[in-house]
Amino acid sequence: MIIDRLCEEVKKYGPVCVGLDTKIEYLPEYLKDKDISDSEKLFEFNRKIIDDTLDTCACYKVQIAHYESLGLEGLKAYSETLKYIKENNKLSIGDIKRGDILSTATMYAKAHFEGEFEADFITVNPYMGEDAISPYYEYIKSKEKGLFVLMKTSNPSSSDFQDLEVKDEKLYMEVAKKIESWGEEFVGQSGYSSIGGVVGLTGAGELINIKNELKNSFFLIPGYGAQGGDPKVLKQLFKDGICAVINSSRKIITAHKNVDETETFSLCARKETLRMREDIGWEK
């Protein structure tokens, strides 16, 4: 199971997930001014950050909207970035948050677990029920792929729906339990399932509640850094062992801003990743 490989990467390199949510404005000035295409600029930026953080993180999350917004040029950089991560024997998360009916989800599975946009894990939205998730099962079984399904998100208005009371319990908890049940047949030797959950660090109480309720779910945790999540919560979460990867995007990939706008920008990203590992209390 792919989750076992991710757990091994976490044990070896720590629980940091480097988010490559790259925008042109994040690039150092020398690279912005370079006489190459936007696609080549984005990929060069990502490539250098990957090169200098390989031994400091468990995986990379590539957020597709940042590339889609630039059209075909951006999607080329998205594809090249995923391929480069794979070439370096690291794990990738395609942050695509898809969620649609059975026939459409089948095409999303093919698009993001095969071909030009192939990733090891992808993020998906469970709002339409298991029909939106089940087309990915065959890839988990036969292609060593995995999912991170939205459980409790870190955006400010997540409470509009996720905190509604259902059966004397918050809706997000009902969703989390259902997601864990979908993943029961995909539990690996690590004790975790290749169907995990996305839970934001900004909701500390919710994160701990979900962890205490679910036994086989591994988490992708956004909300660290620019979104203001408290890293102290992670020490409580990890008291019985590391059960998540913690994503940081802007704080890592823009670490060079106001410090170093030269070709050594990727070393600033490395330094921030190492600082993050210390901040969340990871010790090898």
C-alpha positions in Angstrom: 0.0 0.0 0.0 1.2 3.5 -0.9 0.4 4.7 2.7 3.2 2.4 4.0 5.7 4.1 1.8 4.5 7.5 3.0 4.9 6.4 6.6 8.5 5.2 5.9 9.3 8.6 4.3 7.9 10.4 7.4 10.1 8.2 9.7 13.1 9.0 7.6 12.7 12.6 6.7 10.0 14.0 9.1 6.4 14.9 8.6 6.8 18.1 6.5 4.9 18.3 3.2 6.3 21.0 0.9 3.5 22.8 -0.9 4.4 23.9 -4.4 1.5 26.3 -4.8 3.7 28.3 -7.2 2.7 31.7 -8.6 4.8 33.9 -11.0 4.9 36.6 -8.3 6.6 34.1 -5.9 9.6 33.8 -8.2 12.9 35.7 -7.6 13.4 38.6 -9.8 16.3 37.1 -11.8 14.0 34.2 -12.8 11.0 36.5 -13.6 13.3 38.4 -16.0 14.7 35.3 -17.7 14.0 35.0 -21.4 12.1 31.7 -21.2 8.4 30.7 -21.1 6.3 31.0 -18.0 6.1 27.2 -17.9 9.9 26.9 -17.9 10.2 29.6 -15.2 7.7 27.8 -12.9 9.4 24.4 -13.4 12.9 25.8 -12.8 11.7 27.4 -9.6 10.0 24.1 -8.4 12.9 22.0 -9.6 15.4 23.9 -7.5 13.3 23.9 -4.4 12.8 20.1 -4.8 16.5 19.6 -5.2 17.3 21.5 -2.0 14.6 20.0 0.1 14.7 16.3 -0.8 16.2 15.2 2.5 14.0 17.5 4.6 10.5 16.5 3.8 8.3 13.4 3.4 6.4 14.5 0.2 5.4 17.4 -2.0 1.9 18.8 -2.6 1.2 20.5 -5.9 -1.9 22.6 -6.0 -3.3 22.4 -9.5 -5.3 25.7 -9.5 -2.1 27.7 -9.4 -1.1 26.1 -12.7 -4.5 25.9 -14.3 -4.8 29.7 -14.0 -2.0 30.0 -16.5 -3.6 27.8 -19.1 -1.6 25.2 -21.0 1.7 26.8 -20.0 0.8 26.3 -16.4 -0.4 22.8 -16.8 2.8 21.9 -18.5 4.7 23.1 -15.5 2.4 21.1 -13.2 3.0 17.9 -15.2 6.8 18.4 -15.3 6.9 19.1 -11.6 5.0 15.8 -10.8 7.4 13.9 -13.1 10.4 15.4 -11.5 9.2 14.5 -8.0 8.8 10.9 -9.2 12.2 10.9 -10.9 13.7 11.8 -7.5 11.9 8.9 -5.8 9.7 11.2 -3.7 6.0 11.1 -3.2 3.6 13.6 -4.7 0.1 14.8 -3.7 -1.9 16.3 -6.6 -4.1 18.8 -4.7 -7.1 18.8 -7.1 -10.1 18.4 -4.7 -12.3 16.8 -7.3 -15.8 15.5 -6.4 -18.4 14.5 -9.0 -20.7 11.7 -10.1 -19.5 8.2 -10.8 -18.9 8.5 -14.6 -17.0 11.9 -14.2 -15.0 10.7 -11.2 -13.9 7.7 -13.3 -12.4 10.2 -15.8 -10.8 12.2 -13.0 -9.2 9.0 -11.7 -7.8 8.3 -15.1 -6.6 11.9 -15.5 -4.7 12.1 -12.2 -3.6 8.5 -11.6 -2.3 8.0 -15.1 -0.6 9.9 -17.9 0.6 13.5 -17.9 -0.9 14.5 -14.5 -0.1 11.3 -12.6 0.4 11.7 -8.8 0.8 9.3 -6.0 -2.0 10.7 -3.9 -4.8 13.2 -4.8 -7.2 15.2 -2.7 -10.9 14.6 -3.3 -14.2 16.0 -2.0 -16.7 13.5 -0.5 -19.8 15.8 -0.7 -21.5 13.6 -3.3 -21.0 10.4 -1.3 -19.2 7.2 -2.2 -20.1 7.5 -5.9 -17.5 10.3 -6.0 -14.8 8.2 -4.3 -15.3 4.6 -5.5 -13.8 5.0 -9.0 -10.4 5.6 -7.3 -10.5 2.2 -5.5 -9.1 0.2 -8.4 -6.1 2.5 -8.6 -5.5 2.1 -4.8 -5.6 -1.7 -5.2 -3.6 -2.1 -8.4 -1.6 1.0 -9.0 -0.3 1.9 -5.5 -2.3 5.1 -5.3 -3.9 6.9 -2.4 -6.5 9.6 -1.5 -6.8 12.4 1.0 -10.5 13.1 1.4 -11.7 16.4 2.9 -12.9 15.9 6.5 -12.5 19.2 8.3 -11.0 22.1 6.3 -9.1 25.1 7.5 -10.9 27.9 5.6 -12.8 30.4 7.8 -16.3 29.5 6.5 -15.9 25.8 6.8 -18.3 25.9 9.8 -21.1 26.9 7.4 -21.8 23.3 6.7 -19.1 21.2 8.5 -20.2 22.2 12.0 -23.9 21.6 11.6 -25.4 19.1 14.1 -26.4 15.8 12.7 -27.5 12.9 15.0 -26.2 14.9 18.0 -22.8 15.1 16.3 -21.0 17.6 14.1 -21.4 16.9 10.4 -17.6 16.8 9.9 -17.4 13.9 12.3 -20.0 11.9 10.5 -18.1 12.6 7.3 -14.8 11.5 8.9 -16.3 8.2 10.1 -17.7 7.5 6.7 -14.4 8.2 5.0 -12.6 5.8 7.4 -15.2 3.1 6.6 -14.4 3.5 2.9 -10.8 3.0 3.6 -11.1 -0.2 5.7 -10.0 -2.5 2.9 -7.0 -0.5 2.1 -5.2 -0.6 5.5 -1.5 -1.4 5.1 1.1 -2.9 7.3 1.6 0.6 9.0 -1.9 0.3 10.4 -3.1 3.2 8.3 -5.3 3.3 5.2 -4.4 4.6 1.8 -7.6 6.6 2.1 -6.8 9.3 4.5 -8.3 12.6 5.5 -7.6 16.4 5.1 -8.0 18.1 8.5 -6.9 21.7 9.0 -4.5 22.7 11.8 -6.5 25.9 12.4 -9.2 23.8 14.1 -7.2 22.3 16.9 -10.1 20.8 18.8 -11.6 19.3 15.7 -8.2 17.8 14.7 -7.8 16.0 18.0 -11.4 14.9 18.1 -11.1 13.3 14.7 -7.7 11.6 15.6 -9.2 10.2 18.8 -12.3 8.8 16.9 -10.5 7.3 13.9 -8.0 4.5 14.2 -6.8 3.8 10.7 -6.7 7.3 9.1 -3.6 9.1 8.2 -3.9 12.9 7.7 -2.9 15.6 5.4 -2.9 18.8 7.6 -3.0 22.2 6.0 -3.2 25.4 8.0 0.4 25.7 9.2 2.3 28.8 8.5 0.5 31.5 6.5 -2.9 30.3 7.7 -1.8 30.6 11.4 -2.3 27.0 12.7 -0.7 26.4 16.1 2.2 23.8 15.9 1.8 23.0 19.6 -1.3 21.0 18.7 0.9 18.6 16.7 2.8 17.5 19.8 -0.5 16.3 21.3 -1.5 14.7 18.0 1.8 12.9 17.6 2.0 11.7 21.2 1.4 8.1 20.1 3.4 8.3 16.9 3.3 10.4 13.8 0.0 10.0 12.0 0.1 12.9 9.5 2.1 15.1 7.1 1.9 18.8 7.7 1.8 21.0 4.6 3.3 24.4 4.3 3.3 26.3 1.0 3.8 30.0 1.0 5.9 30.1 4.1 8.4 27.7 2.4 8.4 28.8 -1.2 8.4 32.5 -0.5 11.0 32.3 2.3 13.5 34.1 0.0 11.3 37.3 -0.3 13.0 40.3 1.4 16.0 38.1 2.0 17.5 36.7 -1.2 16.2 37.3 -4.7 19.1 35.4 -6.3 19.7 31.9 -7.5 20.1 30.7 -3.9 16.3 31.2 -3.2 16.0 27.4 -2.9 18.4 27.4 0.1 16.0 29.8 1.9 13.2 27.2 1.3 15.5 24.5 2.7 16.2 26.6 5.8 12.5 27.2 6.4 11.7 23.5 6.0 14.3 22.6 8.6 13.0 25.3 10.9 9.5 23.9 10.4 10.6 20.4 11.4 12.0 21.8 14.7 8.9 23.9 15.2 6.6 21.0 15.1 8.9 18.9 17.4 10.0 16.3 15.0 13.2 14.4 16.0 14.8 11.8 13.8 
